[in-house]
Amino acid sequence: MSTREPAPPALPKAPGGFLRFLRSAAIFFRGFVENPAMVASVVPSSQATIEAMLAKVDWSRCRLFVEYGPGVGTFTTRILEYLPPDGRLLAIDTNPRFVDFLKKTIDDPRLEVALGSAEDVESLVRAAGHSRADYVISGLPFSSLPPETAGRIVAATYAVLRDGGAFMTYQFRPTAKELTQARFERVDTGLALFNVPPCILAWGWKENAGAVRDAAE
């Protein structure tokens, strides 16, 4: 059964307040204007969408969480609130503006922000000192990506996940869900009606003999 265990309040958190909101909104909108194909929406995801996506995570077993396309950290900050003290979050983005913003506004030793492509997640995870990821969440607009690129990202994600790990997507179109269903052994789906616009949610679980052994330990 999935559990949600917030990290102790003594751990560093991202600075909040209205000023950060204004800065993040400006950076997010500028990123959308500069490269709309790589920013899924002009509006960041709603809190309801964030909570729905993270509800299936077993935080007690999460040592490495990977995020594709963190943008201005809408999911990033919430993941850090739940992440265990010994957990790590690797956020990967192709936009140097977003990478710079996250590095400057989130002071948390558990966070590593990398400028790069999700296609290279295996090498980026190794560079961060890990061999496998427990969970990967993606905000990338799969419907806007070349099919070959989208396919390589899903394949690399499957390869980097541990047995029992999950690939999680939230999208306005069914492309990511369909790619996940074609590659992963089990897929759960949902719908975030209160997002603007509504989001299709998908959790692809990597399940094989190794996953059964992990669950028994």
C-alpha positions as CSV (number, residue, x, y, z in Angstrom):
1,M,0.0,0.0,0.0
2,S,1.3,3.5,-0.9
3,T,2.1,5.8,2.0
4,R,2.9,9.4,2.2
5,E,5.4,10.5,4.8
6,P,6.4,14.2,4.7
7,A,10.0,15.0,5.5
8,P,10.7,16.5,8.9
9,P,10.1,20.3,9.0
10,A,13.8,20.9,10.0
11,L,14.9,20.1,6.4
12,P,15.5,23.1,4.1
13,K,12.6,24.1,1.9
14,A,12.1,26.4,-1.0
15,P,11.4,30.0,-0.1
16,G,7.8,30.8,-0.3
17,G,5.8,34.0,-0.4
18,F,4.3,36.2,-3.0
19,L,7.7,37.4,-4.4
20,R,8.7,33.9,-5.4
21,F,5.3,33.3,-6.9
22,L,5.7,36.5,-9.1
23,R,9.2,35.5,-10.1
24,S,8.3,31.9,-11.0
25,A,5.2,33.1,-13.0
26,A,7.3,35.5,-15.0
27,I,10.0,32.8,-15.7
28,F,7.4,30.2,-16.5
29,F,5.6,32.5,-19.0
30,R,8.9,33.6,-20.6
31,G,9.9,29.9,-21.0
32,F,6.5,29.2,-22.7
33,V,6.9,32.2,-25.1
34,E,10.5,31.2,-26.0
35,N,9.7,27.5,-26.6
36,P,6.0,26.7,-26.4
37,A,6.6,23.2,-27.8
38,M,8.6,22.2,-24.7
39,V,6.4,23.8,-22.1
40,A,3.1,21.9,-21.8
41,S,1.0,24.9,-20.7
42,V,1.1,28.6,-20.0
43,V,-0.4,27.8,-16.6
44,P,1.5,25.6,-14.1
45,S,-0.2,22.4,-12.8
46,S,-2.8,22.8,-10.0
47,Q,-2.3,21.6,-6.5
48,A,-5.0,19.0,-7.0
49,T,-3.0,17.6,-9.9
50,I,0.2,17.5,-7.9
51,E,-1.4,15.7,-5.0
52,A,-3.2,13.2,-7.2
53,M,0.1,12.3,-9.0
54,L,2.1,11.9,-5.8
55,A,-0.5,10.0,-3.9
56,K,0.7,6.6,-5.3
57,V,4.3,7.1,-4.2
58,D,5.7,4.9,-1.4
59,W,7.9,7.5,0.1
60,S,9.4,5.1,2.6
61,R,11.1,3.3,-0.3
62,C,12.1,6.3,-2.3
63,R,15.8,6.9,-2.5
64,L,16.0,8.6,-5.9
65,F,13.1,10.5,-7.5
66,V,13.7,11.9,-11.0
67,E,11.7,14.8,-12.6
68,Y,11.6,15.6,-16.3
69,G,10.8,19.2,-17.2
70,P,10.6,20.7,-13.7
71,G,10.0,24.2,-15.0
72,V,9.9,26.6,-12.1
73,G,9.5,23.9,-9.5
74,T,5.7,23.5,-9.1
75,F,6.1,19.7,-8.5
76,T,9.7,20.0,-7.3
77,T,8.9,21.8,-4.1
78,R,6.1,19.4,-3.2
79,I,8.3,16.4,-3.9
80,L,10.9,17.7,-1.5
81,E,8.3,18.1,1.2
82,Y,7.5,14.4,1.0
83,L,11.0,13.1,0.2
84,P,12.7,11.2,3.1
85,P,15.8,12.9,4.6
86,D,18.1,10.4,2.8
87,G,16.2,10.6,-0.5
88,R,17.4,12.6,-3.5
89,L,15.6,14.4,-6.3
90,L,17.2,14.8,-9.7
91,A,15.5,17.4,-11.8
92,I,16.3,17.4,-15.5
93,D,15.5,20.3,-17.9
94,T,16.6,21.4,-21.3
95,N,15.9,25.1,-20.6
96,P,18.9,26.8,-18.9
97,R,16.6,29.6,-17.6
98,F,14.5,27.1,-15.6
99,V,17.7,25.3,-14.4
100,D,19.2,28.6,-13.2
101,F,15.9,29.6,-11.4
102,L,15.7,26.3,-9.5
103,K,19.3,26.5,-8.4
104,K,18.9,30.0,-7.1
105,T,15.5,29.6,-5.4
106,I,15.6,26.1,-3.8
107,D,18.2,25.6,-1.1
108,D,18.0,21.9,-0.4
109,P,20.9,19.5,-0.4
110,R,18.6,16.6,-1.6
111,L,18.0,18.4,-4.9
112,E,20.3,18.2,-7.9
113,V,19.3,20.2,-11.0
114,A,20.8,19.0,-14.3
115,L,20.8,20.8,-17.7
116,G,20.1,18.0,-20.2
117,S,17.7,15.7,-22.0
118,A,15.4,13.1,-20.5
119,E,16.8,10.8,-23.3
120,D,20.1,10.8,-21.3
121,V,18.5,9.9,-18.0
122,E,20.6,6.8,-17.5
123,S,23.9,8.7,-17.8
124,L,22.6,11.6,-15.7
125,V,21.5,9.2,-12.9
126,R,24.9,7.5,-12.9
127,A,26.6,11.0,-12.8
128,A,24.5,11.7,-9.7
129,G,25.9,8.6,-8.0
130,H,23.0,6.2,-8.5
131,S,22.3,3.1,-10.6
132,R,18.5,3.2,-10.6
133,A,15.6,5.5,-9.9
134,D,12.6,4.7,-7.8
135,Y,10.2,7.1,-9.5
136,V,10.3,9.3,-12.6
137,I,7.7,12.0,-13.1
138,S,7.4,13.9,-16.4
139,G,6.0,17.2,-17.3
140,L,7.2,17.0,-20.9
141,P,4.7,17.6,-23.6
142,F,5.0,14.2,-25.3
143,S,2.4,15.1,-28.0
144,S,4.7,17.9,-29.2
145,L,7.9,15.8,-29.3
146,P,9.1,13.9,-32.4
147,P,7.8,10.3,-32.1
148,E,11.3,8.9,-32.2
149,T,12.4,11.2,-29.3
150,A,9.3,10.4,-27.3
151,G,9.9,6.7,-27.8
152,R,13.6,6.9,-26.7
153,I,12.6,8.8,-23.5
154,V,10.1,6.2,-22.5
155,A,12.6,3.4,-23.3
156,A,15.4,5.1,-21.3
157,T,13.0,5.7,-18.4
158,Y,12.0,2.0,-18.3
159,A,15.6,1.0,-18.3
160,V,16.6,3.4,-15.4
161,L,13.7,2.4,-13.1
162,R,14.2,-0.2,-10.5
163,D,11.8,-3.2,-10.5
164,G,8.6,-2.0,-8.9
165,G,9.3,1.6,-9.8
166,A,6.9,3.9,-11.7
167,F,6.9,6.4,-14.6
168,M,4.3,9.1,-13.9
169,T,2.9,11.5,-16.5
170,Y,0.3,14.3,-16.5
171,Q,-0.7,15.4,-19.9
172,F,-3.5,17.2,-21.8
173,R,-3.5,14.6,-24.6
174,P,-3.3,10.8,-24.4
175,T,0.1,10.5,-26.1
176,A,2.1,9.9,-22.9
177,K,-0.4,7.4,-21.6
178,E,-0.4,5.4,-24.8
179,L,3.4,5.3,-24.9
180,T,3.4,4.2,-21.3
181,Q,0.9,1.5,-21.9
182,A,2.9,0.2,-24.8
183,R,6.1,-0.2,-22.7
184,F,5.1,-0.9,-19.0
185,E,3.7,-4.0,-17.5
186,R,0.9,-2.3,-15.6
187,V,-0.6,1.2,-16.1
188,D,-3.0,3.0,-13.8
189,T,-4.8,6.1,-15.2
190,G,-6.8,9.0,-13.9
191,L,-8.2,12.4,-14.8
192,A,-7.5,15.7,-13.0
193,L,-10.7,17.6,-13.8
194,F,-9.8,20.7,-11.8
195,N,-6.5,21.4,-13.7
196,V,-6.6,24.1,-16.4
197,P,-7.0,22.4,-18.8
198,P,-7.9,19.0,-17.4
199,C,-5.1,16.5,-17.3
200,I,-4.8,12.8,-18.2
201,L,-2.8,11.1,-15.4
202,A,-0.9,7.9,-15.9
203,W,1.4,5.7,-13.7
204,G,3.4,3.0,-15.5
205,W,4.7,0.3,-13.2
206,K,7.8,-1.7,-14.0
207,E,6.8,-5.2,-12.8
208,N,8.7,-8.4,-13.3
209,A,10.3,-11.2,-11.2
210,G,12.6,-8.6,-9.6
211,A,9.7,-6.5,-8.5
212,V,8.2,-9.5,-6.7
213,R,11.5,-10.1,-4.9
214,D,11.7,-6.4,-3.9
215,A,8.2,-6.5,-2.4
216,A,9.0,-9.6,-0.4
217,E,12.0,-7.9,1.3
